[in-house]
Amino acid sequence: MTLLKDQRCRRLEGSAAMNPELIASHLAQVDGWRFVDGAIEKTYSFADYHRTMAFVNALAWVAHVEDHHPELRVTYNRCVVRFDTHSVAGISINDFICAAKLDALLA
């Protein structure tokens, strides 16, 4: 089985959103992510603004390469990242692929 971080996002138009059981199964594969208000979400904490922005810039590159873009809330020492997939009106494998890639940035 290929790890989530090693997979690539794909076009999902016409696909169904993940059901709650599948979401729970995938959440078990990404540390610290949770399902909140229709999206998967994680808060990353940093020592200072410079490190926070370095993470945001790296995140932006991942989002660009994967063509899957999160909602962000950025403060001095935190970044809250939320993923959902508009084309399926819910959660998809692409959300978990990107979540795993972001976690790998800090591993």
Stockholm file with secondary structure:
# STOCKHOLM 1.0

chainA/1-107         MTLLKDQRCRRLEGSAAMNPELIASHLAQVDGWRFVDGAIEKTYSFADYHRTMAFVNALAWVAHVEDHHPELRVTYNRCVVRFDTHSVAGISINDFICAAKLDALLA
#=GR chainA/1-107 SS CCCGGGSCCCCCTTCCCCCHHHHHHHHTTSTTCEEETTEEEEEEECSSHHHHHHHHHHHHHHHHHHTCCCEEEECSSEEEEEECBGGGTBCCHHHHHHHHHHHHHTC
#=GC SS_cons         CCCGGGSCCCCCTTCCCCCHHHHHHHHTTSTTCEEETTEEEEEEECSSHHHHHHHHHHHHHHHHHHTCCCEEEECSSEEEEEECBGGGTBCCHHHHHHHHHHHHHTC
//
